[in-house]
Amino acid sequence: MPGPTGLTDGSSSSSSSSSRSSREKKAAERTFAGNVNSDSVMHHKLPHSVRARFIRFVPLEWNPSGKIGMRVEVYGCSYSKYPQALKIMDSGGHAQVGAPELDTGINGRHHEDARTDQQNRQYEGAAAAEREESSREESDVADFDGRSSLLYRFNQKLMSTLKDVISLKFKSMQGDGVLFHGEGQRGDHITLELQKGRLALHLNLEDSKSRLSSSLPSATLGSLLDDQHWHSVLIERVGKLVNFTVDKHTQHFRTKGEADALDIDYELSFGGIPVPGKPGTFLKKNFHGCIENLYYNGINIIDLAKRRKHQIYTVGNVTFSCFEPQIVPITFVNSSSSYLLLPGTPQIDGLSVSFQFRTWNKDGLLLSTELSKGSGTLLLSLEGGTMRLLIQKVTEYAAEILTGSNLNDGLWHSVSINARRNRITLTLDNDAASPAQETSRVQIYSGSSYYFGGCPDNLTDSQCLNPIKAFQGCMRLIFIDNQPKDLISVQQGSLGNFSDLHIDLCSIKDRRDQTLGKENQPLPLQLTV
C-alpha cells in the first residue's frame, strides 16, 4: 500500500470490506496499517482467500499535514479456466460459456473446397481438444517487439465461420500497430489495429470492393490506449451483427458485404501482417507491446505457441513474458503552478534537450532555461497547437522556429533541441525543422537550470520566462546534455524540484465522450456450444 505517487499526502490506516453482491449487507471488514510517506510500501496478506465482486477501501487516518490520499494494489488468484468475456446470453436468457460452433462451409453455404462430414468431425474434434488442453488455470502472455508476429495456420485451406468470439488483453506504449489480421480471396477480411492510440476494427464479408488499405474502419473505440496499461478487448459476431467492446465500452454495427460467413484463407496473424514470400517484411506497422489471454473461438493462441504446436508459426522474436520498460511519466496538473526543475551542466558550448509530451491544450510552456555567458533565454512553447522555439535576448529575438500543428491531439509527441556552432535544430516527431536563419552569429552556452511546464513564482524573468500559461499534460523520457533524468529521484527529493506534479503517472483523460447511449447498447447475439 504505497502512498499517492509524487505527493507527501498519505493514509496511515484504512479499512476494506468485500462482498459478492452490491446489495449484500453482510461484508468482511479488516483494518490495515498504512505508511508514513509517499514511497514506502506496506504489504498485507489475508489469512484466507476471499471471493468477492466488490472491494471497498475507506481511509480512516491520514497525515495531518496533508490531504487524504491512497494508492492500493490488490493481487488475486489465478485466472479462471476460460475468459469471462466468453460468457454470452442466448435468446432464452441462459448463460452459455464457450466458443461458438465453427461453420464448416457446408451447413447454409456451399464452397468448392467444402470438406466431407468425416473431415469436419475430425477438425472440430481437434479444435475441441485444443480448447480443452489450452484452457489451464493461468495467464498466458506474449511480448511482441514490433518486428514479430504469430501465425495460426488452419488445418485446411479455408476457414468459414458464421459466428466468432475473439478476446484478448493488451498494453503498449506505441499508438499504432496491428494486433491481428485475416483475409480471404473473395474479399473477406478482419483486422484489429491501434491507430493513433485508438482501436480500429475492420470487418468485411465478401465485398470485393472493400480493401483493407483503402477502407475506413467498421468501428473505432477507446483513446490514449498507448498508456502502458492493460486494456481488454472482446469481439462477438453472429452473421453480420457485431459487438465490439473495449474496456467495457461497446459499439455494435452491421458488417458490409452480402454473406453471413467470414471466409479466411490459410491463417490468422497476430502482432502484424507478414508479406508472403518476403521474410521479415510486414504490410503495416506491427504491434509493439504485450498481449495476454488471446482466444480465437475458444482456442488459446499463446498457449499453443508456448507449447510449440504445429499450428503456430513464429515470425521474429516473440517471448512469453511481458517486458516492463522503466519509463516514468509525469503529469502537470495545474495550469498556473505546475513546474519541474532539473539541473544541467552550465557553460557548455551548445545545448541538447529532448523529451516526449502529450496534451489536450493548445497553449502552454514546455521549457524555459536561462543560457550562460549572455546567450539569452531559450523558450519552447505550444501556441495554438503549434510548437515555437525562441532564443530571446534582452532587446531582440536571436532565433525563432515554428513547426507542427494540432499538437494538442492527446497523442505522444517527441521533441529534441540541439544547438551547436551557431546552428539550432528543432526536431519534432523525428522530422527536423529547418535550422533557424540567424541575422547575426550567436554563440549558445548551456544553462544550469531547466524549467519544464512552468515557472515558480519567486524567480526573476531572466531565470524563467513564461509569456503564456503553464503546461497541462504529461511528459516522459527527459534527456539533458544527452543524459536521462531520473524522475523518481525528483520525487524523492534528491534531484531538482517540482510543484503540483503527479510522478510515475500520466493522468490526463480522454476528452472525447465515451458515454454509451441506448443506441450503442450491445445487440442480442445468440451463440451455441
Salt bridges, closest charged atoms under 4 A:
GLU73 OE2 - ARG71 NH2 3.71
GLU133 OE2 - ARG307 NH1 2.74
GLU133 OE2 - LYS309 NZ 3.81
GLU138 OE2 - ARG136 NH2 3.51
GLU138 OE2 - LYS306 NZ 3.68
ASP140 OD1 - ARG136 NH2 3.79
ASP140 OD1 - LYS306 NZ 2.84
ASP145 OD2 - ARG147 NH2 3.65
ASP164 OD2 - ARG237 NH2 2.71
GLU183 OE1 - HIS181 NE2 2.70
GLU193 OE2 - HIS202 NE2 3.09
GLU193 OE2 - LYS284 NZ 2.82
GLU206 OE2 - ARG109 NH2 3.01
ASP226 OD1 - ARG358 NH2 3.00
ASP227 OD1 - HIS231 NE2 2.82
ASP247 OD2 - HIS231 ND1 2.57
ASP260 OD1 - LYS240 NZ 2.89
ASP263 OD2 - ARG109 NH1 3.38
ASP263 OD2 - HIS111 NE2 3.78
ASP263 OD2 - ARG186 NH1 3.83
GLU267 OE1 - ARG153 NE 3.11
ASP303 OD1 - ARG136 NH2 2.42
ASP303 OD2 - ARG307 NH2 2.77
GLU324 OE2 - LYS171 NZ 2.59
GLU383 OE2 - ARG388 NH1 3.36
GLU400 OE2 - ARG388 NE 2.74
ASP409 OD1 - HIS413 NE2 2.88
ASP429 OD2 - HIS413 ND1 2.80
ASP510 OD1 - ARG512 NE 3.46
